[in-house]
Amino acid sequence: MRRLLALMLVCCVWMGVVSAEDAPQALLTLTHNDVVTDAAWSPDEGLIATASEDGLLRVWDASDGAELRSFAYPDAVRGLTWSVDGLRVLAWSADGTVRVWAATEDGTTPLLDILHPGGIRGARWNADESQILTWGGADGLARVWSTVDGQIVERQRGTFTDVYTGRDGHGLGRP
């Protein structure tokens, strides 16, 4: 669909219906070496994080598109989410590697590094960011991990396409 819209825009410029000066232009171009799988603004919108099939999580300056940091994973990075304060990024890869990075500091060592066996479909922090929920692995388990030591706090078996925290903000619940 995007290619069709781009082709239509090129045709409109070529035919003189829309001038090249009037055509929409990207404000920033954030480049990876493979498909970008997820992207998100930091809470203050000063940074942008991107995840990619190239196995990298990148953090960019939202004002000029400069790459500030790059964090490596053993496999394609599938998704990411910012901490509420915008200082950390939680990201996960196809092989089940889940890492928390200091988004505003240089470093090659994650703040937290856990592995959900069998790969995962997603990960989320709980409300106070003391736990991380992972789900969708080949083992059919959703897991809750402590952000203090990376230990498993809770497991629940089931078929999950998405997982939500319970009404009290803790535990597992289904939509």
Buried (B, 14 or more C-beta within 10 A) or exposed (E): EEEEEEEEBEEBBEEEEBEEEEEEEEEEEBEBEEEBBBBBEBEEEEBBBBBBBBBBBBBBEBEEBEEBBBBEBEBBBBBBBBBEEBBBBBBBBBBBBBBBBBBBEEEEEBBBEBBBEEBBBBBBBBEEBEBBBBBBBEBEBBBBBBBEEBEEBBEBEEEBEEBEBEEEEBBBEEE
